[in-house]
């Protein structure tokens, strides 16, 4: 009989089963990326907070140095002077002046008229009434004067009354001129 080699060791090479490494899954990779990202953000915010706090401290320190450089009495005096200036501006804003009326009368009075008595009064709205007693050479001079007064933009109403013949052919009269409030507002020039 032929001899058979009996061997329990296989003569064929069997390829061993190789298991592939599946690697890290998508979920594991994403979670690792988010972990790294959150660590970087936390570190960045921590250093940002530190730098902001340091800047606040530096600015607060410099503000305290500037405050100490000013004397409180000087600051109080400046505030008081500012208040006084505001009060003066307010008073000047409410101040009334009669200069525009005198300028108006000087410029727009007919040469044949003469004023004797002058009275100025203000109502609560700020409008003014000027009452004048005067003498004219004729009734025509009074009529011309009335037209001149009525054409003036600052005058709201003109009234001539109490005509009387005076000595030497003159005419005595009374007039009331009502002016708009803006006429008497003080304006610095």
C-alpha positions, 0 to 999 in steps of 0.5 A: 500500500502506498504510503500516505502521508498523513499530516494534520497540518494543512498544506493549503494556505488559507487566507485568514479572515481580515476584519476591516477597521470601520474607523470612527463613525460620522457621529463620533467625528462630529462630536469630537469636532464640536468638543474641540470647537467648544473648548476653543470658544470657551478659551477665547471668551475667557481671554476676551473677558479677561482683556475687557475687565483689564481695560475697564480697570485701566479706564477706571483708574485713568478716570480717577486720576483725571477726577483727582486732577480737577479741584471740586471747588473749581468745578462747583464754581464753573457749574454756578457760573453756567447757571448764572449765565442761563438765568441772565439769558432767560432774563434778557429773553424776557426783557422789553425795550421801547427803543424801536417805538422811538426809532419808528416815531422819529423816522415816520412822524410827519414834519407838521406834527408835534407830540406832547405827552407819551404813554406806553403800556403793555397787556398780558400778551405782550402787545403794547399800546402807545398813547400820544397827545399831540398838535398838528398844523392842520387836519391834513397833516393828521390824515397823512400821519394816520396813513403813515402809521397804518402802513407800518408793519409793526403797528396793529391798530391806529386810532386818532381822536379828540380833535380840538382847534388850538391856538394859532389855527393848530389842531390838538389830537390824541392817538393810540397806536397798538404794536405787535409784541415782537416789536418790543422784544430785546435783541442784541446786535 
